[in-house]
Amino acid sequence: MIEIDGSFGEGGGQILRSSIALSCITGKAVRITRIRANRPKPGLAPQHLKGIESAKMLCDAEVEGLKVRSMEVTFRPSDLKPKGLEIDIGTAGSVTLILQSILLPSILRGCRMKIRGGTDVKWAPTVDYFRNVTLKALSELGVRCNFEVITRGYYPKGGGEVVVETEESSLEGVDFNDFKDTKSKTVYGISHCSNLPDHVASRQAKSAERFLRKNGFESDIKLEVTKAYSTGSGITLWSGYKGGSALGEKGKRAENVGQESAMEIAKEMNSKAVFDRHIADQVMVFAALAKGKTSYTTSEITMHQKSNAYVIKQFFGDIIYFDGNRVVIEGVGLLG
Ligand SMILES: Nc1ncnc2c1ncn2[C@@H]1O[C@H](COP(=O)(O)OP(=O)(O)OP(=O)(O)O)[C@@H](O)[C@H]1O
């Protein structure tokens, strides 16, 4: 049984999702204790529970401690079979965070997943970030995944829907520092709003463009105006393996939303690293299973990366090295 101290490092939900994903794919049982111990409301929140339930369905696991606010979970996986999953988070819980538990195990045999929840919510990759940054990096490692946003879902009602189809994939380590397009000066993006006046999306985009131009970047930002189940707005920008995003809120000017996203990506683009601070934690479990070495530089070594490194160490030993802002992962080849 692999033992994970859920309060290690960042000590948030991600350490849990990475542990569950690695348990599913290796077939090794895992016990996670002190779950989110340092958070104001410790233990499992509904969103984390949904992630574990989804993984349980994917690999017919036996699970103990599966209830809201539980601080200890034991997960014993069984067989991973190709199947279809329908997951309804019920709230605006993030669909991309659910994927942090199940995308990795899903590539062993292939899977079709329909997930309803939040597509553009705080503290999580937006669906546009996931498609254009996360999946871009993962596809270089060999992940075969088709990702479609059917409708967006904003806080608090959610109701967004994505369809994710993965195929059996074999992963190989990559030296991301070799990639030429990471030096591009063009920023791409989508500015969107639902059930709000059209000008919200265009003002967000214009403000981001203005800021980027002033800072020496070209931009190409598309507009998306819809009438979804929930109301909201947001903008996601990306270039190479870097992103920036911001969400609208009542009383927050559209110009401020646009500028916030542009400031975030401009900061990342001004760093010499090839990865932004988020993608650097999101590729780690995939690289750990690939055949051969993966390496990249990151704009910042975050607590999320340290937490993931800790989880990976409990499963596979010392296979991750941090050297300044460079990360090297010696993949164990389980999916190679
Ligand atoms: N703006 C963003 N763009 C891209 N990725 C993001 C962004 N914000 C957060 N993430 C990613 O989302 C994940 C968040 O993990 P975290 O542990 O904080 O989640 P959580 O379940 O919300 O935890 P908790 O509620 O315990 O804080 C990380 O992989 C992080 O890189």
The ligand as a Tripos MOL2 file, in Angstrom:
@<TRIPOS>MOLECULE
LIG
   31    33     1     0     0
SMALL
NO_CHARGES

@<TRIPOS>ATOM
      1 N1         -5.0450   30.0120  -14.0280 N.pl3     1 LIG1
      2 C1         -4.6820   28.7520  -14.2000 C.ar      1 LIG1
      3 N2         -4.2760   28.3290  -15.4270 N.ar      1 LIG1
      4 C2         -3.9000   27.0350  -15.6040 C.ar      1 LIG1
      5 N3         -3.8830   26.1120  -14.6390 N.ar      1 LIG1
      6 C3         -4.2700   26.4920  -13.4010 C.ar      1 LIG1
      7 C4         -4.6900   27.8240  -13.1170 C.ar      1 LIG1
      8 N4         -5.0070   27.9120  -11.7940 N.ar      1 LIG1
      9 C5         -4.8050   26.6820  -11.2770 C.ar      1 LIG1
     10 N5         -4.3560   25.8220  -12.2390 N.ar      1 LIG1
     11 C6         -4.0230   24.3860  -12.0620 C.3       1 LIG1
     12 O1         -5.0970   23.7770  -11.3700 O.3       1 LIG1
     13 C7         -4.6020   22.8420  -10.3970 C.3       1 LIG1
     14 C8         -5.0840   23.3120   -9.0230 C.3       1 LIG1
     15 O2         -4.6760   22.4430   -7.9990 O.3       1 LIG1
     16 P1         -5.1170   22.6830   -6.4570 P.3       1 LIG1
     17 O3         -4.4690   21.6580   -5.6280 O.co2     1 LIG1
     18 O4         -4.8960   24.1050   -6.0770 O.co2     1 LIG1
     19 O5         -6.6320   22.3820   -6.6110 O.3       1 LIG1
     20 P2         -7.8530   22.3480   -5.6540 P.3       1 LIG1
     21 O6         -8.4800   21.0140   -5.7420 O.co2     1 LIG1
     22 O7         -8.6850   23.5320   -6.0550 O.co2     1 LIG1
     23 O8         -7.2200   22.4800   -4.2610 O.3       1 LIG1
     24 P3         -7.6810   23.2190   -2.9550 P.3       1 LIG1
     25 O9         -9.1500   23.5080   -3.0240 O.co2     1 LIG1
     26 O10        -7.3620   22.2240   -1.9160 O.co2     1 LIG1
     27 O11        -6.8180   24.4380   -2.9390 O.co2     1 LIG1
     28 C9         -3.1060   22.8130  -10.5900 C.3       1 LIG1
     29 O12        -2.7600   21.8000  -11.5080 O.3       1 LIG1
     30 C10        -2.7940   24.1860  -11.2170 C.3       1 LIG1
     31 O13        -1.6340   24.1910  -12.0260 O.3       1 LIG1
@<TRIPOS>BOND
     1     1     2 1
     2     2     3 ar
     3     2     7 ar
     4     3     4 ar
     5     4     5 ar
     6     5     6 ar
     7     6     7 ar
     8     6    10 ar
     9     7     8 ar
    10     8     9 ar
    11     9    10 ar
    12    10    11 1
    13    11    12 1
    14    11    30 1
    15    12    13 1
    16    13    14 1
    17    13    28 1
    18    14    15 1
    19    15    16 1
    20    16    17 2
    21    16    18 1
    22    16    19 1
    23    19    20 1
    24    20    21 2
    25    20    22 1
    26    20    23 1
    27    23    24 1
    28    24    25 2
    29    24    26 1
    30    24    27 1
    31    28    29 1
    32    28    30 1
    33    30    31 1
@<TRIPOS>SUBSTRUCTURE
     1 LIG1         1 GROUP 0 **** ****
